[in-house]
Amino acid sequence: MTDVLVVGAGPTGLVLACDLARRGIAVRIVDRSPAPPRTSRAKGPNPRSLEILDDLGVAEAVLAAGSAPLPMLKYRDRAPVARADPWAGSAPSPDAAYDRAWLVAQWRLEEILRARLAGYGVRVELGREVVGLTQPPDAPAEAEAGAGPGAEDGPEADAEASRVVVTFAEDRRGEEAALRARYVVGCDGAHSSVRKLLGIGFEGTTREDQVMVCGDVELAEDALDRGLWHQWFDEDGAVMLCPIPGTRTGWWFQAGPERDGRGRPLAPTADGFRRLLAHHTGLPGQALTRAELLSTYRVNVRMADRFRAGQVFLAGDAAHVHAIAGGLGMNTGIQDAFNLGWKLGEVLAGRADPELLDTYEEERLPVAARTLDLTSERLRATLEAIHRPGGGLDSAITADTTGLGVGYRWSSLAADRTHLDANTHPDAHTHPATVTHPTGAPHPDARTRPTTATHPTGAPLTADEGPQAGDRAPDAPCTDAATGAGTRLHRVFAGPRTTVLGFGPGSAAVLDEVAATYGGTGVRTCRVYAADEDRGENRAGEQSQEQSQEQGEEQSADRHEGRTGAEAGPPGCAVIDAEGHAAAAYGTGASARAQASAGGAASGARTGTIVVVRPDHHVGLRAPADDARSVREYLRRLHGTGHSAARPPERSSERSPDMVDAVRKG
């Protein structure tokens, strides 16, 4: 038995398994392949995915294994005609440390994630093909035994009956195995067995006329400049060659396919690649010395009818597949996993009601629909561009493809008391808009898509008011108040916890209440001081960021080992916004001025803003510092009532010493 079974060990499944394992959730991950696949079509994480990988502790390894995206050299009739660098004008900013995607082979990214997962004592179980799923009859997730704050543990028989029974194909020993899991997540790709077993539709289109052959190849040394992404676009086809980071002679090869006498695309072969290379580039075919991972790509645009069926979820390509333009397929899956992981963790820890899991589909299905639209539009723009000399793949890259603008303002988890009152929240900033499949048919679970955010009066929110509930929480450089060392807000957020930020002197009382109620149970506090703000009266209750995180990690390890006495938790950390970047990013300077203007000098003691940042780095709540009730109610939904409701998650298997050591070390 296990708490969560993840089916599929690509980037989506591995990110989810890592996130669950570090929370102390009993997780197993299986893959039908007999060996780790060396998939290489995806070229790397975008800036939002890099933030997620940073939170998981693997960003440095990913950056070291890859390279920055390269300038593009475009050819026509074998002659160079244009050069483009879509990232030339971008640079890291105070609110976003990553300004561009990163080139890294997908198989190398998976190696890094598998190593991280192994540090928690969890290893991918290869050669395990799921062939059957049986859910408890008439037992939705809300009714499962032992779930939810305050729920009493039922008899063991009832707990077992509430699990999904997963059947695997015969393994090499000729045996058939079954596994029982409280939740199953299908991350097993576009041909997902989990989705098919659930009978969930996968509506959309496959464009047989838009075909590309792909593979990893080796070229003779010095055949091409490895500092460029080379792109040949001709009237009768194309070849694209991008160096594979970490290799001396490896390249990603993409091309229009060879065709037979009737115009039908031929299957890719090494000799076919050599002919395409010679025809379009003028290089001798013998310059291509090796070709592997050959595949044919057809533009496939599809989305599942729903992302959840009872206690089973879909994520990544199992839930949605996109046109390749913009590189959002793998990245959208990584972001699915990061959205779902913390919600499963809170429910399985007994702190949140199972209804929290409904917000996974509520939030991610509209994002998937929007991504299908975006990638299809970028593909159209790119196909138009390459018909003109000088056009190339840079047409696929826009600010939208960074992932940094994705948010959930329409979500039931988005609560904003700074601008929206109880009568207008949560839908004052959204208008009904039916989500449609790529076919144009209305989605049966019509959701809303965000439009321009507005005040209840209808006036648009201004940029200096900062992110609203549902938006990605901005980063900002700051200084650790206890040590004087440089840090960033995203480092404060790092780890499997909700973070409550307090801006202004009036926030101290709310932060103290939160720390007393939730310390050590998945919530940390952080006081953000202005450069000229007096810190004297609050210093006693603050730790350095590192002390706060280390203490929280030790308590997490204690809970893994069944020790629940150390629940007081770290009182929180404090940072100094020395250059005002945090105040600018969160709009708290404007909020403070507005509060002071409205209340005069007497309001000074109450001036401040509370921002609750969810574990996936999205703003959950913005509230004035004197609105402790809204903060209390919001945290109760995510984390129960605090120490009185918290209990260690049900253990389905023993944890290895390696895993406990990994948790202690972060």
Stockholm file with secondary structure:
# STOCKHOLM 1.0

chainA/1-666         MTDVLVVGAGPTGLVLACDLARRGIAVRIVDRSPAPPRTSRAKGPNPRSLEILDDLGVAEAVLAAGSAPLPMLKYRDRAPVARADPWAGSAPSPDAAYDRAWLVAQWRLEEILRARLAGYGVRVELGREVVGLTQPPDAPAEAEAGAGPGAEDGPEADAEASRVVVTFAEDRRGEEAALRARYVVGCDGAHSSVRKLLGIGFEGTTREDQVMVCGDVELAEDALDRGLWHQWFDEDGAVMLCPIPGTRTGWWFQAGPERDGRGRPLAPTADGFRRLLAHHTGLPGQALTRAELLSTYRVNVRMADRFRAGQVFLAGDAAHVHAIAGGLGMNTGIQDAFNLGWKLGEVLAGRADPELLDTYEEERLPVAARTLDLTSERLRATLEAIHRPGGGLDSAITADTTGLGVGYRWSSLAADRTHLDANTHPDAHTHPATVTHPTGAPHPDARTRPTTATHPTGAPLTADEGPQAGDRAPDAPCTDAATGAGTRLHRVFAGPRTTVLGFGPGSAAVLDEVAATYGGTGVRTCRVYAADEDRGENRAGEQSQEQSQEQGEEQSADRHEGRTGAEAGPPGCAVIDAEGHAAAAYGTGASARAQASAGGAASGARTGTIVVVRPDHHVGLRAPADDARSVREYLRRLHGTGHSAARPPERSSERSPDMVDAVRKG
#=GR chainA/1-666 SS CEEEEEECCSHHHHHHHHHHHHTTCCEEEEESSSSCCCCCSSCCCCHHHHHHHHHTTCHHHHHHHSBCCCCEEEEETTEEEEEECTTTTCCCBTTBSCCSCCBCCHHHHHHHHHHHHHTTTCCCEESCCEEEEECCTTCCGGGCTTCSTTCCCCCHHHHHHTSEEEEECCCTTSCCCEEEEEEEEECCCTTCHHHHHHTCCEEEEEEEEEEEEEEEEEECTTSSCTTSEEEEEETTEEEEEEECTTCSSEEEEEECCCBCTTSCBCCCCHHHHHHHHHHHHCCCGGGEEEEEEEEEEEEEEEEESCSEETTEEECGGGTEECCSTTSCHHHHHHHHHHHHHHHHHHHHTTSSCGGGGHHHHHHHHHHHHHHHHHHHHHHHHHHHHTTSTTCCGGGGCCGGGGSTTCCCTTSTTCEETTTCCTTTTTTTTEECCCCBCTTSCBCTTCCCEECCCBCTTSCBCCGGGCCCTTSBCCCCEEEETTTCCEEEHHHHHCSSSEEEEEESGGGHHHHHHHHHHHBTTTEEEEEEEETTCCCGGGGGGCBCHHHHHHHHHHHHHHHHTTCCCCCSCCCCEEEEETTSHHHHHHTHHHHHHHHHHHHGGGGGGGCCEEEEECTTSBEEEEEETTCHHHHHHHHHHHHTTSTTTCCCCCCCSCCCHHHHHHHHHC
#=GC SS_cons         CEEEEEECCSHHHHHHHHHHHHTTCCEEEEESSSSCCCCCSSCCCCHHHHHHHHHTTCHHHHHHHSBCCCCEEEEETTEEEEEECTTTTCCCBTTBSCCSCCBCCHHHHHHHHHHHHHTTTCCCEESCCEEEEECCTTCCGGGCTTCSTTCCCCCHHHHHHTSEEEEECCCTTSCCCEEEEEEEEECCCTTCHHHHHHTCCEEEEEEEEEEEEEEEEEECTTSSCTTSEEEEEETTEEEEEEECTTCSSEEEEEECCCBCTTSCBCCCCHHHHHHHHHHHHCCCGGGEEEEEEEEEEEEEEEEESCSEETTEEECGGGTEECCSTTSCHHHHHHHHHHHHHHHHHHHHTTSSCGGGGHHHHHHHHHHHHHHHHHHHHHHHHHHHHTTSTTCCGGGGCCGGGGSTTCCCTTSTTCEETTTCCTTTTTTTTEECCCCBCTTSCBCTTCCCEECCCBCTTSCBCCGGGCCCTTSBCCCCEEEETTTCCEEEHHHHHCSSSEEEEEESGGGHHHHHHHHHHHBTTTEEEEEEEETTCCCGGGGGGCBCHHHHHHHHHHHHHHHHTTCCCCCSCCCCEEEEETTSHHHHHHTHHHHHHHHHHHHGGGGGGGCCEEEEECTTSBEEEEEETTCHHHHHHHHHHHHTTSTTTCCCCCCCSCCCHHHHHHHHHC
//
